[in-house]
Structures are given as structure tokens and as C-alpha cells.
């Protein structure tokens, strides 16, 4: 009897452990996700291979696909799950981007055009497809989504911690070298230091933190199954907002605002909309119309976003007007990936090839033309619209719907970030905010699974209830007699 009791006691623990292992993210996925997040930091410190930085990510993608395909039968997943309405919309941009390989309007050699296009096509287009396929092979249960958000959350806290070290402990030697060589003019502004963690620059760090805050704010508001997870998400959200402010990226305020507006629209909760609107309005009003907190460098930097006489904004407008004259002559753009060294100084396109675009939208406009920018925004906006439809009308599980609403809000926030900074598809943003949009479509399968599990549990509870009721009426002792 003692032996039997021990075995019976061990069985639930074994079943719990098996379930936990079954629905946890494989180590290979965790490592690849971490590499994507810290890749630019590794590159700054010289810990990457002597190949283009995008190759490192592509190697991770290939390894993940091989691992995913080899385990797909065991998990019951298929890469075909990635191909749906959202992917179909993205194919429009993919097709146009592919046609840029034969864009000869820059009047340079075809080999140069083709080489530049190949490098550009991989980073500007294929990244999203890679992650769509990877997610379709790895995600099939709600617990995996929770694991992903925990991993992402810890990486966010590490990124904010790194920036805190810069803020209160000073920059290290490698960071000073980078600042003196590249970042001095943009990271020391009017006596204010902008912190960038291990990201490419402060703008990338700030906008990523702003979009991350939208996602984790949504998770905090909608998580009900675990108080521990709920408060972890709240801490990540608060840390992200602090990191956003420490970055000194003024556009990040509008990125955060855009994400919050998107989440409020998807939440369908009057209380959430009112609360967010009041708090957001008070915060923006404090920055725009008061001098509260002016003694704090981070607040002063944020407040300058509402200064119409700001010199940097004026310079942007002048550069934009100058570029427009050249872009209007090239409806299909300069060509994908064309750089200053590709176009001779005597060529009339040299100016466009050498000018530094200050945003992803401007970059696409220069290299893909007005038509390309329209298709680019239509494709990314279309994916967000499809995701919004799924959240609003198709997902039934409230907690899962909240998770996906956060992802859609984060993607919308990063799309808006692309209007002001050239960071929209920079590492780690493409995977985090656009590749992970595929999880919204995969959530439809997970939602059905949750509904089935709930129905099964209710049915089992009903049967048990009926059994107990029958036993109370006809005691077992009487039946045995």
C-alpha cells in the first residue's frame, strides 16, 4: 500500500512536468530570439562574425526552420499555417520589392543594381516571411505565448538595466568610441545625454521601449490567470516607459500614444478607453502646456517634441523639401539598396543616394518611389488591419484576445515610429513587432483549443456533479445491499 500511494502521488507531478515540457519553447528558439534581440549590441562589441549583420539572423532562421520541420509531426504543426490573409497582403509588397531588381532608373550598372537589391530584399522583405514560417512551426498552445512574453520581458528589463548603467555608471570604453565616431551630435543634445542601451542608437531604443510598453500594458490589464505574470508584465511596462524617457527620443512619445490608442480601440472596454484617454491627455498636457518637471533632463527632452520652433524639426523640413524635388522625378525610386558609393558624383541621382533619410518612410520613398511607399504602408497597415479584425471579432478567450491586442497595438506603434525614425525594420524590431503579427492568426487555432478544453472541463464537472447527486440519493451502501 505505501508503494502504491507513492506512485499515485508522483503521477500528478509527472503529468504536470510532462505538460510543462510539452508546451515550453525549445532552447534553440530561446537562443535565436535572444540573439535577434542583442545582435546589434554584440556587433558593437565585436562579438559577431566578419559577415553582414543580417547573415547572423538568417543563420538563426535557417536553424529554427530545420529544427521546426524535424519536430512538426510530433507537435502537430505545419508551415502552411503561416500562409493566410495576412501573408497574402504582405505578398503585394514582396512582389513590388522583387520587381525593384530590374529598376534601371538610377542609371548605373545592372550588376551593381542586382547586388544592392539582393542585400536589400533580404532585410526589407524576407525577414517577415522567415518569422511567419518559424512561428507557424513552434506555436500551438497558449502556454508558449506566455513563455514568449516572459522571455521578451526579461530581455526588456536587461535592456533597461543596461541603459541605467549608462545613466548612473557612465559609458564604457566601447560605447565612448562609438559616440565619438558616430553618435556625439545626436546623443548629446542641448546638454542632455541620450541613452541607447545595447541598441543601434537612442531612437531605436526609445521607440522599441515605447512599443514594448504598449504590449506589456495590454498584458497587465488583461492577464487574469496568474497574478505573478500580471505584476511581472506591469513591471516590464513601467521599466519600458522609463527606458523610453531615458532615450531622449521625442518621437517615442507619439509612438507610445499611437499604441495606446490602438489598444483602446481593440479593448472594447469603455473604462480602459476613458482611463487611458484621461491619463494620456494629462501627460501630454503637462508636457505641452506646463513647465512641470523642467528641472529633469529627460522631461525637458520629451517636452521639446512639442516645440514648433525646434531647430532639428526645421532642418528636417528643409531636407524633406529638397528630397521631394528629386523623388518626384523617380516614380519607382532610386532602386533598392542603392548607396552613395554606387552612384558617381557626376550622376544627377547622386544627391538622393548620399542623403541620410531620417525615417523608414522617407527611406522607402527614396529607394522605392511614391508607388513603393504606398504599397509598403498598404501592406504593413493591411496586416495590422487583419490582426485587428481577428482580435475584435474572432477570438473568444478574453486573456488570449488581450495578448493579441497588445501585439497589434505594438505593431501599429512601430509603424508610426517609422514615420519619424529609420528604425522600423532594424534589429530587433522586425521580428518583435511585425514577424510576431503571425501569432494573431495562429491564435485562432489556440482559441479553438481553449474553447474545446473549457467545454471538456465543464462536461466532466457536470458528469461529476450528476454522479455526486445520484450517490446522495442512492447511497452506495444501499445499492450494494
N, C-alpha and C positions, 0 to 999 in steps of 0.2 A: 504493500500500500504506500509506504513513504516514497518508493521509487516512482510509482505511478503519479503521485501528487507532484513530484519534482518535475517530471516530464510535462504534466499538464500546465504547471506554472511557467515552464520555459517556452511552451508553444506560442503564447501571445507575443512574448518578447521577440522570438524568432520571426514571427509573421510581420511584426512592426519593423524589424530590421530589414527584412526582405523587401517590404513595401518602400521603405526609405531608400534603399539601394536602387530599386527598380525605377523610381521616379526622380532620382538625383541626376544632375548634369554630369556627364563623363568628364574626367580630368582633362582630356585633350581639348574639350570645348572651353573649359575654365581657363586653361593656359592660353589658348588662342585669343579669347576675349580680353584677358589681361594684357597680352602683347599689343593688341589693337589699341588699348587704352593708353598705354605708356610708351608707344612706339616712338613718338617724336621726342620724348624725354631721353629714351635710350640712344636715339640718334645724336642728340646734343652732347651726350657724354661719351660718344664714340663706341657704343656697345652694339652697333649694327654691322652687318656685312657690307663690304665695299661694292654694293649694287644699289640701283634706285630704291628709294624707301618703299615704294609701292610693292616691290617684289617680295619683301618680307611678309606683308599682309597676304599676298597671293599664295605664298607657300603655306601659310596657315589655312587659307581657304581650301586648298587642294587636299591637305592632310585631313581636314574636317570632313570633306566630301567623301574621301576614301573610307574613313572610319564610319561615317554615317551610312553609306551604301552597304558596307560589310555587316552592319548591325540592323539594317532596316527591316529584314524579315523577322528578327527577334522582337523588335519594338512595334512592328506592325505599321511602319511609316513608309511613305513614298515621296520621291522628289516631285512627282506630279502634283502634289498638294500645293506647291508654290505657284502653279500656273492657274490664275483665275482672273477675275475682273481687274483687280489692282495691277497685276502684271501686264495684262493686255493694254491698259492705259499707258504704262511705262514703256511699252514696246514702241509707241509713237515717237518718243524721244530717242529711243535706241536706234530706230530706223533713220531718223534725221541725222543723228550723230554719226552713223555709219556712212551716210552719203557725204559727209564732210571730207572723207578720204579722197574725193575727186574734186574738191573745191580748189580751182586753179586761179581764183581771183586775186591772190596775193602776188602773182607774177613771179614766182620763184620755182626752182626745180621740183619735179614730181617726187624724186627720192626724198628730198627734204620734207615735202608735204606729207608723204606717206609715213615717214619715220616719226614726225611730230604727232601725226594723227594717232598712230598706234599707242604711243605713250599716253596721250590724252584720253583716248577711248577707254582704256583700262581703268583710269582713275575717275573720269567724269561719268561713266556709264555702267561699266561691268560690275563695279563694287556692289551695287544694289542687288543685281541678279545673283551674285555669289551668296550673299547673306540670305536672300529669299530661299534659295535651294537648301542652304545649310539648316536654316530654322525649320523647314518642312521635314527634314530628316530627324531632328533632335527633339522637337517639342510636341508632346502628345498628352500632357497632363498638367493640371493646374499647379501642382507642387513644383514642377520645373520652372514655371513662371516666377513663383515665389523665390526659388533658388537664384534665378537670374537677377531679380531685383535686389536680393541681398548682396550678391557679388558686385553688381553695379554700385550699390550704396556704399559698400566698403571701399571701393576704388575712389568714389567721390570724396569720402572722408579723408582718404590718403592724399588726394589731390589738394584738398583744402588745408590739410595739415602741412603739406609741403609749402604752400603759399604762406601759411602762418610762420613757418621757419624763416622764409624770406623776409617777412614783415618785421619780426621781432628778433631774429638772429642774424639777419643780413644775408646777402647773396654770397654763394660760394665762388670759387675761382672760375669755374667753367661758365657760370651764369654771368659773371662780370665780363669775361671775354666776349660772350655773345652780345651783351648790352653795349659794350664799347665798339664792337664791329658793326652791329646791325640795329640794335634796339634803343639806343640812347635818345634819339629825337622823339620817339613815340612812347617811351616808357618813363620819361622824366618830363612832365608837362606842368608848367606854371608852379614849379616847386612841389608837385605831387608825384609820388612814386607809384607806378602801376605794377602790380604783382601778377605773375603769369604761371606759377607753379611749374610743372614739367610739360606744359603745353607749348605750342609753337610761339605764341605771343599772348599778350594780355587780352586782346579782343577775342581770340579763340577761347581762352579760358573763361572769360566773363560770360560770353554768350552760351557756352556749354553749361556753365553753372546755372544760368537763368532758365534754360530749357529743362535742365535736370530738376530744378526746384518745382517747376510746373508738374512734372511727373510724380515726384515724391510727395508733393502737396496733395495730389489726387489720391495717391495710395494711402496717405494718412487719413484722409477724410472718408474713404470707402472701405478700408480694411476692418472687418468685424470678427474674423475667425481666430485672430491671435493678437492679444494686447501687446505682447512683446514686439511682434513685427510692426504693429501700428506705431508704437513710440519710436522704434528704430527709423521708420520712414519719416516721422516728424523731425527727428534729429538731423537726418540727411537733408531734408528740405531746408531747415534753418541754416545748416552749415553751407549749403549751396548758395543761399541768398547772401550770406556773409562773404563767401568767395567771390560772388558776382560784384559786390561793392568794392572789395579789395582790388579787383582787377582794374578799376577805374574806367571800365568800358561803358560809356554813356548810352550807347545803343542797346546795351543789355537790359536797361530799364524797360524799353519798349518791347524787347523780346519777351521778358517776363510778363509784361502786361498783355501781349498778344496771346501767350499761352494760357493765362488765367481766363481771358475772355473766351477762348476756345473751350476750355474745360467747363466753364459755367454753362455754355450753350449745350454741351453734351451731358451735363449732370442732370438736367431736367428738374432741378431742385430749386424752388423759389428762395429758400433760406440761404443756400450756397451762393446764388446769384446776388442776393441783397447784401450778404455779409462781405463777399469779395468785392462787390462794387463800392461799398462804403469804405472799407479799409484801403482799397486801391486808390480811390478818389482822395482820401485824406493824405495818403503818402505822396501822391503826385502833386496835390495842392500844397503840401508842406514844401516840396522842392521848388515848385514853380512860383509860388506867391509869398513865401516867407523866407526868413533868414535863420530859421531854427537849425541848430547843429552846424552852423557855418564854421565853427572852430575845428570841426573834424574834417581831415583831408579827404576821406572817402565821400562824405556827403557833399563837400564843395565840388568834387569832380562830377558826381551824379547830377548836381544842380546845374552845372554848365550845359547839360543836354538841352535845357530849356532857354538858353541864352541865344537869342536871334542874332546877336552881334558877335558871336564866337568866331574867331579868326579861322579856325580849322574848317568850320562849316562853309565859310565864304570861299576858301581855297577849293573845297570840293565842288562847289557850284561852278567856279571858273573852269576847273578841269573838265567837268561834265559838259559844259557848253562847247569847249574846244573839241572834245571827242565826238560829239554829236555830228559835227560837220563832216568828219571823216566816215563815221559809221553809216550815215545816210547814203553814201555812195556805194556801200557794200551790203546789199540785202541779205547775203548769205554769210557775211562776216569775213574776217581776215583769214580764217582757217583754224581748225582745231590744233591747239598746242604750238602755234607759230610764236616764236620768241624774237627778241631784238636781234640776236646774232644770226637769225635765219634770213633776215631782210636787209639788203645792202643800204647804207645811208643815202644813196642816190635814189632809191626807190620811194615813190610817193607814199607807200604803206609803212615806211619806217617808223613814223611817229606812233601809229597805233600799236606797232609791235613792241615799242620800247616804253610806252606809257604804263605806269603802275595802276591797274584798276583797284579801286578801293572797296569793291564789293563783288560777291559772286554774280549778282545780276548784271553788273557792268562788264565783268569778265566774259560772261556768256554773250552779252550784246556785242562786244568787240569781236570775239572769235567765231560766233555763230550767226551774227546778224540779228536784225529785228525779228525776223521769222523764227530764228532759233530760240531767242529769248521767249517768244510767245509759246512755242511748243514746250520748252523747258518748264515754264511756270504752269502750263496746262497739265503736263504730265505729273509733276510733283503735287500740284494742287489737286489734281484728279485723284491721286492715290489717297490723299488726306480726306477728300470728299467721300470716297468709297468707304474708308475706315470709319468716318463719322456716321454714315448710314448704317453700318453694321452695329455700332455702339448704340445708336438711337433706337433702332427698330428690330434688331435680330437677336441680340444677346439677352438672355433671361436671368442668368445668375448675376445678382447685383454687385457682388465683390469682383467678379471677373469683368463685368462691364466697367467698373471703376478703374481697374487696371488698364484696360484698353483705352478708356477715355483719356487717361494720363499719357499713354503713348501717342495718341493722335494729337493731343494738345502740345506735347513736346516737339513733335514733327512740325506742326504749324509754327511754333515759336522759332524753330531753327530755319524754316523757310523765310520768315520775316527777318531773321538775323542776316540772311544772305543779301538783303537789300542794302545793308549798311557796312558789311564786312565780308571779306573774301575768305570765309571760314565754313561755309555751308557743307561742303563735301570733304573738308580737311579731317585728318585723323584727330580724335576717334569718332567724329560726329556722324559720318556716313552710316556706319554700322549701327550706332546707338539710336539715331533718330529716324533714319529712313529705311535701312535694312530691316529694323525691328518692326516696321509697319506691317510686315508679313504676319507677325504674331496676331494681329487683329483678325485676319482671315482664318488663321489656324485656330483661333479661339472659338470659332463656330463649332468645330468638332469637339473641342473641350467642353463647350457649353452643353452640347447634346449628351456628352458623357456624364456631366454633373447632374443633369436632369434625370437621366436613367438611374444613376446611383441614388438620388434622392427618392425617386419613385420606388426603387427596390427596398430602400431602408424603411419607407413608410409602409410598404406592403408587409415586410417582415414584422414591423411593430404592430400592425393591425392583426396579423395572424397570432402573434404572441399575446396580444390583448384578448382576442377571442378565446384563445386556449386557457388563459387565466380565468376568464369569466366562466367558461364551461366547468373548470375544475372547482370554482367556488360554488357552483350549483350542484354538480355531481362529484363530490369528493372521491378521490382515487380509492380510498378505503372501501367505500360503498360499492364502487364498480368492481373491485377485486372480490368482494364478498358475493 
